[in-house]
Amino acid sequence: MLAVVIRAPGDVRVEEVPEPRVEEPTDALVRVVAAGVCGSDLSVLRGLTPLPRPVRSGHEFVGVVEDLGAGVTALRRGDFVLAPFSTSDGTCPHCRRGMPIACENGMLFGEFGSDGSVLDGGQAEFVRVPLADTTLLAVPGAPPPDLLPSLLALTDVMSTGHEAAVHAGVGPGATVVVVGDGAVGQCAVLACRRLGAERIVVMSRSPVRRRLARAHGATDVVAARGEEGAAEVADLLDGGSGHVIEAVGTLESVRQAIGCAHPGGRIGYVGLPWGVTLPLWELFGKNLTLGGGGANVRATMPGLLGDVLDGALRPGDVFDAAFSLADAPKAFEAMDARRCVKPILRPALDL
């Protein structure tokens, strides 16, 4: 079968690899119908995360169950399923607390664990999914093709954007600032609107991304960055916002988020913090609450799925470029060069 393999920093290929199979009683074999390319995939390609050996990439995928281990009881062959970016057993103390991202027995798809172990990623024709009963989420029936991008968004960026809004304390009538205009920032705008926010300010310089943010419900756009951008937000919002979302993960974006918050505000951070040293004095000086981290996608997806299925929530617009699996290197390059917000890969042409 074909799979995307990152061999070394700067070297991404599509290769013929052995097809996976069920290995444990709790496994499922999924035929991938659609997969996404994520900013964290680019981080691996850029050498920001350890790459001790080549890895099959990708942690965002949806597909059809082809085979099941004898211990899987919640799924059936032929089910259309959504896969969160990490596996979880549903029984460890952290899973029971609603934190499957911290599952003691879970693994991330397509990324190395601290012990050097790796679970093959979802940018492939087939994927073996461990702990299938408590990892995969089945969708009733066969979804129409036009819903595939929105369902795929639930496996990471939409669920992550929703958690960012929750961490920021967004609710009815809230005024929110979103730092970051990528897929997660765009989905955070959708989440804020869904949660009842009245005013949503997006910080973006890109005309394409600004238009997308407005289509998702943003009421204001600020192009300036850093101290200048924070000052513009303060003028616009009478001293800043009580609800700020940081969806980038750089020191500049974290400081910009802090600058946009008024004293006593809350910041929800979900951007992967590469090389960020927490500016604690800046948080301390404004009495800010900071909450966030890796999204608990498996716990969040079920609550969003109904809105996607009935058309009330359409995060699939963040996928603004489509590639065949064989052209995955072009998709990586397009996203890295910011020629698109987020590419979708199509290993299969049907459900």
Buried (B, 14 or more C-beta within 10 A) or exposed (E): BBBBBBBEEEEBEBEEBEEBEBEEEBBBBBBBBBBBBBBBBBBBBEEBBEBEEBBBBBBBBBBBBBBBBEEBEEBEEEBBBBBBBBBBBBEBEBBEEEBBBBBEBBBBBBBBEEEEEBBBBBBBBBBBBBBBBBBBBBBEEEBEEEBBBBBBBBBBBBBBBBBBBBBBBBEEEBBBBBBBBBBBBBBBBBBBBBBEBEBBBBBBEBEBBBEBBBEBBBBBBBBBBEEEBBBBBBEBBEEBBBBBBBBBBBBEBBBBBBBBBBEEBBBBBBBBBBEBEEEEEBBEEBEBBBBBBBBBBBBBBEEBBEBBBEEEBBBBBBBBBBBBBEBBBEBBBBBBEEEBBBBBBBBBEEB
